[in-house]
Amino acid sequence: MNKIVDILQGFGLSSNAAKTYLTLLKSNPATGYEISSSSGIPRSAIYPILNRLLNMGLINSVGDSPKKYIPLAPSSLIEHFNHLHTDRIDNLQSMLENMETDEEAFDFWHLHGHKNIIAKCREVISNASERLFLSAWRREINLLSSELKAAEDRGVEITIFTFCKLEQTFGEIVSYLLDETILRDIWRPKLILVADHQYTIMGSAQESDNSRAIWTQNPAINEIGTNHIVLDITLAGQRLGFDPNPIVQRILKNPELNLDKLID
């Protein structure tokens, strides 16, 4: 129940309002007194909460002496929130599009916390149209697997470098096939994601609220991220005994570049 309360708070309900709605779901119709007794919310507080829920359209009242309350069915609640937030997002998008802003001010964004980093990666992968380059460990790749599969299905060219043995395959994978649990005792995981040579996410992949990464459209950072993945694949080719050039040439903007010739 606590998890549902947390989620409902994310939709604008107070903790007590969420508890009131859930209490009504379990037993309805119910009077304010009965709801107060079942939920543990003081009687002095329950009626303002019920009035707010009535105004939000999440409950309804029947009768008068005594007045009883019934909740919106769970399926209708989901639909209600869906329409409400869709309308708000549409309105917000319309108003923001009409504002005059400096686009260059938004080309560098700090991401805080592992969950937020993964969420932004999912967004970037979902919006990719041509090519994705990813350097990550098994846990993060598994967390992004649905978006990677969808990107591959719509024709996005995917190249992944990882030190870890993976459970799934997407596009072209270069891997050392190492045990991730052993790696985590030695190194701290990092993540680099480059989409369409336009968007880059780069930073820590530690499963912590203290993890930090950046999202950027800055061309210089995009090139740094891409070159970092190219270097890892090139070194892997030398160590694992395969020719990295075909993979590297697909990644670089200049497909005519041959690393062997440059090194010679």
C-alpha positions as CSV (number, residue, x, y, z in Angstrom):
1,M,0.0,0.0,0.0
2,N,2.9,2.4,0.8
3,K,4.2,2.0,-2.8
4,I,0.8,2.9,-4.2
5,V,0.6,5.9,-1.9
6,D,4.0,7.1,-3.2
7,I,2.9,6.7,-6.8
8,L,-0.4,8.6,-6.2
9,Q,1.6,11.4,-4.5
10,G,3.5,11.7,-7.8
11,F,0.1,12.5,-9.4
12,G,-0.5,15.4,-7.0
13,L,-2.3,13.7,-4.1
14,S,-1.2,14.3,-0.6
15,S,-0.2,11.2,1.5
16,N,-3.5,11.4,3.4
17,A,-5.6,11.9,0.2
18,A,-4.0,8.8,-1.3
19,K,-4.7,6.8,1.9
20,T,-8.3,8.1,1.8
21,Y,-8.8,6.9,-1.8
22,L,-7.3,3.5,-1.1
23,T,-9.4,3.1,2.1
24,L,-12.5,3.7,0.0
25,L,-11.4,1.2,-2.5
26,K,-11.3,-1.5,0.2
27,S,-14.7,-0.5,1.7
28,N,-17.4,1.6,0.1
29,P,-19.7,3.4,0.3
30,A,-18.4,4.8,3.6
31,T,-19.1,7.9,5.7
32,G,-16.4,10.3,6.7
33,Y,-16.4,8.8,10.2
34,E,-15.9,5.3,8.8
35,I,-13.1,6.4,6.5
36,S,-11.4,8.3,9.4
37,S,-11.5,5.2,11.6
38,S,-10.2,2.8,8.9
39,S,-7.5,5.0,7.6
40,G,-6.3,6.5,10.9
41,I,-6.7,10.0,9.5
42,P,-8.1,12.4,12.2
43,R,-11.8,13.4,11.7
44,S,-10.8,17.0,11.7
45,A,-8.7,16.4,8.6
46,I,-10.8,13.8,6.7
47,Y,-13.6,16.2,5.5
48,P,-11.3,18.7,3.8
49,I,-9.5,15.8,2.1
50,L,-12.8,14.3,0.9
51,N,-13.8,17.7,-0.5
52,R,-10.6,18.0,-2.4
53,L,-11.0,14.5,-3.8
54,L,-14.6,15.4,-4.8
55,N,-13.3,18.5,-6.6
56,M,-10.7,16.4,-8.4
57,G,-13.3,14.0,-9.6
58,L,-11.7,11.0,-7.8
59,I,-14.6,10.2,-5.5
60,N,-18.3,10.8,-5.5
61,S,-20.9,11.3,-2.7
62,V,-24.2,9.7,-2.2
63,G,-27.0,10.4,0.2
64,D,-27.1,13.2,2.8
65,S,-27.9,11.8,6.2
66,P,-25.3,10.5,6.5
67,K,-23.4,11.4,3.4
68,K,-21.4,8.5,2.0
69,Y,-18.5,8.4,-0.4
70,I,-17.6,6.0,-3.3
71,P,-14.3,6.0,-5.2
72,L,-13.6,6.2,-8.9
73,A,-12.9,2.6,-10.1
74,P,-9.1,1.9,-10.5
75,S,-9.5,1.6,-14.3
76,S,-11.3,4.9,-14.5
77,L,-8.7,6.5,-12.2
78,I,-5.9,5.5,-14.6
79,E,-7.9,6.9,-17.5
80,H,-8.6,10.1,-15.6
81,F,-4.9,10.7,-14.8
82,N,-4.0,9.8,-18.4
83,H,-6.3,12.4,-19.9
84,L,-5.4,15.0,-17.3
85,H,-1.7,14.7,-17.8
86,T,-2.0,14.4,-21.6
87,D,-3.9,17.7,-21.6
88,R,-1.4,19.4,-19.3
89,I,1.6,18.2,-21.4
90,D,-0.1,19.4,-24.6
91,N,-0.7,22.8,-23.1
92,L,2.8,23.0,-21.7
93,Q,4.3,22.0,-25.0
94,S,2.3,24.6,-26.8
95,M,3.3,27.4,-24.5
96,L,6.9,26.4,-24.4
97,E,7.1,26.3,-28.2
98,N,5.8,29.9,-28.3
99,M,8.5,31.1,-25.9
100,E,11.7,32.7,-27.3
101,T,14.6,30.7,-25.9
102,D,18.3,30.3,-26.5
103,E,18.7,26.7,-27.7
104,E,22.4,26.7,-27.1
105,A,21.8,27.1,-23.4
106,F,20.3,23.7,-23.2
107,D,23.0,21.6,-25.0
108,F,24.6,20.5,-21.7
109,W,22.5,18.9,-18.9
110,H,23.6,17.3,-15.7
111,L,21.9,14.0,-14.7
112,H,21.8,13.0,-11.1
113,G,21.1,9.5,-9.8
114,H,21.3,6.1,-11.5
115,K,17.5,5.9,-12.2
116,N,17.5,9.3,-13.9
117,I,20.5,8.4,-16.0
118,I,18.8,5.2,-17.2
119,A,15.6,7.1,-17.9
120,K,17.4,9.6,-20.0
121,C,19.2,6.8,-21.9
122,R,15.9,5.2,-22.6
123,E,14.6,8.5,-24.0
124,V,17.6,9.0,-26.2
125,I,17.5,5.4,-27.5
126,S,13.8,5.7,-28.2
127,N,14.4,8.9,-30.3
128,A,17.3,7.6,-32.3
129,S,16.7,7.3,-36.0
130,E,19.9,6.0,-37.6
131,R,22.8,4.9,-35.3
132,L,23.5,4.1,-31.7
133,F,26.9,3.6,-30.1
134,L,26.9,2.3,-26.5
135,S,29.6,1.4,-24.1
136,A,28.2,-0.1,-20.9
137,W,28.2,-3.1,-18.6
138,R,25.7,-6.0,-18.5
139,R,23.4,-4.5,-15.8
140,E,22.8,-1.2,-17.7
141,I,22.5,-3.0,-21.0
142,N,19.8,-5.3,-19.6
143,L,18.0,-2.2,-18.2
144,L,18.0,-0.7,-21.7
145,S,17.2,-3.9,-23.5
146,S,13.6,-3.1,-24.4
147,E,14.5,0.2,-26.0
148,L,17.5,-1.3,-27.8
149,K,15.4,-4.1,-29.2
150,A,12.7,-1.6,-30.4
151,A,15.5,0.6,-32.0
152,E,16.9,-2.4,-33.8
153,D,13.4,-3.4,-35.0
154,R,12.9,0.1,-36.6
155,G,16.2,-0.1,-38.4
156,V,18.6,1.7,-36.1
157,E,22.2,0.5,-36.5
158,I,23.5,-0.5,-33.1
159,T,27.1,-0.9,-32.0
160,I,27.9,-2.0,-28.4
161,F,31.2,-2.3,-26.6
162,T,31.2,-4.1,-23.2
163,F,33.6,-5.9,-21.0
164,C,30.8,-8.2,-19.9
165,K,29.2,-11.4,-21.2
166,L,25.7,-10.4,-22.3
167,E,22.4,-12.4,-22.1
168,Q,21.0,-10.6,-25.2
169,T,22.4,-9.5,-28.5
170,F,21.7,-6.2,-30.4
171,G,23.4,-5.2,-33.6
172,E,27.2,-5.5,-33.5
173,I,28.6,-6.3,-30.1
174,V,32.3,-6.2,-29.1
175,S,32.8,-8.0,-25.7
176,Y,35.6,-9.4,-23.6
177,L,33.0,-11.8,-22.1
178,L,34.1,-11.1,-18.6
179,D,32.1,-11.8,-15.4
180,E,30.5,-8.5,-14.3
181,T,30.6,-9.4,-10.6
182,I,34.3,-9.7,-10.7
183,L,34.7,-6.5,-12.7
184,R,32.7,-4.6,-10.1
185,D,35.2,-5.5,-7.4
186,I,37.9,-3.9,-9.5
187,W,36.4,-1.0,-11.5
188,R,33.5,1.4,-11.2
189,P,31.1,1.1,-14.1
190,K,30.9,3.9,-16.7
191,L,28.4,4.5,-19.5
192,I,28.7,6.2,-22.8
193,L,25.8,6.5,-25.2
194,V,25.9,8.3,-28.6
195,A,22.9,8.6,-30.8
196,D,22.9,9.8,-34.4
197,H,26.2,11.6,-33.8
198,Q,24.0,14.3,-32.1
199,Y,23.3,13.3,-28.5
200,T,25.6,11.9,-25.9
201,I,25.2,10.6,-22.4
202,M,28.4,10.0,-20.5
203,G,29.2,9.3,-16.9
204,S,28.9,7.0,-13.9
205,A,26.8,3.9,-14.0
206,Q,27.0,3.1,-10.3
207,E,23.6,2.1,-8.9
208,S,23.4,5.0,-6.6
209,D,21.6,8.4,-6.1
210,N,25.1,9.9,-6.1
211,S,25.8,8.8,-9.7
212,R,26.5,11.7,-12.1
213,A,26.4,11.9,-15.8
214,I,25.9,14.5,-18.6
215,W,23.5,14.7,-21.5
216,T,24.7,16.9,-24.3
217,Q,24.2,18.0,-27.9
218,N,27.7,19.6,-27.9
219,P,29.5,18.4,-31.1
220,A,32.9,18.3,-29.3
221,I,31.5,16.0,-26.5
222,N,29.7,13.9,-29.1
223,E,33.1,13.4,-30.8
224,I,34.8,12.6,-27.6
225,G,32.2,10.0,-26.7
226,T,32.4,8.4,-30.1
227,N,36.2,8.3,-30.2
228,H,36.3,6.7,-26.7
229,I,34.1,3.8,-28.0
230,V,36.2,3.6,-31.1
231,L,39.4,3.3,-29.0
232,D,37.9,0.6,-26.8
233,I,36.9,-1.4,-29.9
234,T,40.3,-0.9,-31.5
235,L,42.1,-2.1,-28.4
236,A,39.7,-5.1,-28.1
237,G,40.5,-6.0,-31.7
238,Q,44.2,-6.1,-30.8
239,R,43.7,-8.1,-27.7
240,L,41.1,-10.5,-28.9
241,G,42.6,-11.0,-32.4
242,F,39.9,-9.6,-34.8
243,D,40.0,-6.7,-37.3
244,P,38.2,-3.7,-35.8
245,N,38.3,-1.6,-38.9
246,P,34.9,-2.6,-40.4
247,I,33.2,-1.8,-37.1
248,V,35.1,1.4,-36.6
249,Q,34.4,2.6,-40.1
250,R,30.7,2.3,-39.5
251,I,31.0,4.4,-36.3
252,L,33.1,7.2,-37.5
253,K,31.7,10.1,-39.6
254,N,34.5,9.5,-42.1
255,P,33.9,5.9,-43.3
256,E,37.1,6.1,-45.4
257,L,39.3,6.3,-42.4
258,N,41.6,3.3,-41.9
259,L,43.2,3.0,-38.5
260,D,46.0,0.7,-39.7
261,K,47.1,3.2,-42.3
262,L,47.1,6.0,-39.7
263,I,49.1,3.9,-37.2
264,D,51.6,3.0,-40.0
